[in-house]
């Protein structure tokens, strides 16, 4: 994206069509989040003309961005979720990355992967399900296809997620599952089970609910139109 694009009018138009049972984080306020740190609301972002690894940030509202240098604490929602559908739109600077963690534990990677045929390990690519860690990466899942757009362009994920299940004694009886992940309109994962939290989760233990988490310390990233619809188990 070479020029700033105002999205406020688009947001108002889109938000008016949201279903009443959806929880909406529209970028106009950080009130629904905890540990906000350097995150700020903004009107738009573009690749910095002198350094495409940074953003030029337009003042205003409509998006959230992890500060002028692209380094901030992780963002977590104050509300917790289990089974849910998530829609999120994101924009990264050149060579930047972030991550969207369902329940704070299970990451779908956000990365500048445009034109990359195969990355260093499975799950590193944009829309990859990031690997678990036990002195090595394991159980990472690359997307079926690379649907990435160039750095500086807005992209989207639509995620259907199923939380792990536990019996009356608290023993896990079913793994968490990414039922479907759609990247920029292309299905890239279906029915991927996770035997445990992915690397850098907020906790190594699992539970029935958890916050949505946005990674903020791996380079410039902006988010908008974050919608979460809880599903009945």
JOSUL-V432061 format. One record per residue. N is the residue number from 1. PSI is psi in degrees with one decimal (* if undefined). D_FIRST is the distance of its C-alpha to the first C-alpha in Angstrom with 2 decimals. Layout:
BEGIN
[[N:PSI:D_FIRST] [N:PSI:D_FIRST]]
END
This chain:
BEGIN
[[1:118.1:0.00] [2:-21.9:3.78] [3:157.1:5.78] [4:141.4:7.44] [5:121.3:8.42] [6:133.9:12.03] [7:3.9:13.23] [8:-47.4:16.84] [9:-36.8:18.34] [10:-41.4:16.76] [11:-46.9:18.28] [12:-40.2:21.61] [13:-44.4:21.74] [14:-44.1:20.97] [15:-32.6:23.29] [16:-19.5:26.12] [17:-2.4:26.27] [18:145.0:26.58] [19:150.6:30.01] [20:-24.5:32.38] [21:6.9:32.99] [22:142.9:29.44] [23:126.4:28.62] [24:128.1:25.34] [25:102.8:23.25] [26:2.0:20.77] [27:-5.7:19.21] [28:-14.1:21.34] [29:147.6:24.04] [30:14.9:24.89] [31:-27.3:28.46] [32:4.4:28.37] [33:155.6:27.57] [34:159.2:29.80] [35:56.1:29.33] [36:-26.9:26.19] [37:-126.6:26.42] [38:-0.9:23.36] [39:139.6:21.15] [40:158.5:20.09] [41:153.3:18.67] [42:166.0:15.69] [43:-21.1:14.01] [44:164.6:10.33] [45:154.2:8.40] [46:157.2:5.78] [47:133.6:6.92] [48:129.9:10.16] [49:-25.8:10.77] [50:-13.6:14.22] [51:98.8:13.83] [52:-0.1:10.91] [53:0.3:13.29] [54:161.4:12.87] [55:146.5:10.70] [56:129.0:10.99] [57:128.4:12.30] [58:126.8:13.03] [59:153.0:16.62] [60:-154.2:17.69] [61:166.6:18.08] [62:-27.0:16.58] [63:165.6:15.14] [64:141.3:16.87] [65:147.7:15.67] [66:49.6:18.05] [67:172.5:18.49] [68:-24.5:17.36] [69:-0.8:18.48] [70:36.1:17.41] [71:118.6:21.04] [72:167.1:22.87] [73:164.1:25.62] [74:145.4:25.24] [75:133.2:24.89] [76:138.7:27.60] [77:147.7:28.42] [78:-31.6:31.81] [79:148.4:32.69] [80:153.8:33.61] [81:154.6:33.19] [82:-114.6:34.88] [83:134.1:34.20] [84:163.9:30.97] [85:135.0:27.98] [86:131.7:24.59] [87:130.9:21.27] [88:141.6:18.32] [89:140.6:14.54] [90:160.2:12.70] [91:130.9:9.68] [92:150.5:10.73] [93:173.6:10.22] [94:129.8:11.57] [95:13.4:15.11] [96:164.5:15.20] [97:162.6:17.10] [98:-164.2:18.74] [99:149.1:21.05] [100:115.6:22.28] [101:114.6:26.06] [102:133.5:28.20] [103:18.6:31.31] [104:6.3:30.01] [105:-24.7:31.38] [106:110.2:29.61] [107:132.5:26.14] [108:122.5:23.36] [109:137.7:21.13] [110:122.9:17.44] [111:154.1:16.26] [112:89.7:13.84] [113:15.2:15.92] [114:126.0:13.92] [115:3.6:16.66] [116:118.2:19.33] [117:-42.1:22.59] [118:127.1:24.68] [119:-174.2:24.21] [120:-32.4:27.00] [121:156.0:28.52] [122:132.1:28.26] [123:-11.3:26.01] [124:-27.4:23.74] [125:156.9:21.01] [126:133.6:18.30] [127:2.2:20.36] [128:150.3:23.48] [129:113.2:26.37] [130:148.4:27.00] [131:163.7:30.51] [132:174.2:33.50] [133:129.3:35.23] [134:73.4:38.92] [135:4.4:39.03] [136:160.6:36.63] [137:138.8:33.74] [138:157.4:35.04] [139:32.8:34.17] [140:150.6:30.44] [141:112.7:28.96] [142:151.0:26.20] [143:153.7:24.29] [144:-40.6:25.95] [145:157.0:22.92] [146:106.5:19.56] [147:16.6:17.16] [148:145.8:14.16] [149:165.3:10.59] [150:155.2:8.73] [151:142.9:8.05] [152:-9.6:5.04] [153:147.8:5.30] [154:140.1:8.27] [155:171.2:11.57] [156:149.8:15.16] [157:142.0:18.70] [158:116.6:21.89] [159:130.1:24.84] [160:122.8:28.54] [161:139.3:30.60] [162:123.5:34.36] [163:158.6:35.91] [164:157.5:38.87] [165:146.8:42.32] [166:148.2:45.34] [167:-176.2:49.03] [168:-22.8:51.34] [169:2.5:51.96] [170:8.2:48.30] [171:133.8:48.22] [172:129.8:45.07] [173:-12.9:45.96] [174:140.4:42.56] [175:157.0:39.38] [176:154.1:35.99] [177:133.1:33.96] [178:102.1:30.43] [179:-41.8:31.60] [180:139.7:28.26] [181:124.1:24.65] [182:123.5:22.07] [183:116.3:18.60] [184:40.6:16.12] [185:-1.9:19.33] [186:128.9:21.22] [187:122.6:24.31] [188:-14.9:24.26] [189:146.4:27.32] [190:131.2:30.51] [191:52.4:33.49] [192:114.9:32.76] [193:149.6:35.38] [194:120.6:35.09] [195:-11.2:38.40] [196:-178.6:37.23] [197:146.0:34.36] [198:171.7:31.60] [199:140.7:31.20] [200:25.7:30.58] [201:161.1:31.56] [202:-17.3:32.86] [203:149.6:36.29] [204:-14.7:38.13] [205:163.5:40.09] [206:157.9:39.08] [207:-177.9:39.71] [208:-24.9:39.46] [209:167.5:36.54] [210:168.1:33.91] [211:156.7:30.79] [212:136.6:27.20] [213:135.4:25.76] [214:124.5:22.28] [215:135.6:22.29] [216:3.9:20.99] [217:17.9:22.40] [218:16.4:20.56] [219:168.0:17.40] [220:130.3:14.46] [221:144.7:13.70] [222:149.0:13.00] [223:152.1:14.80] [224:167.5:15.46] [225:52.9:17.94] [226:115.4:20.38] [227:134.8:23.46] [228:122.9:26.66] [229:108.2:29.57] [230:141.6:32.76] [231:146.5:34.87] [232:129.9:38.65] [233:*:39.98]]
END
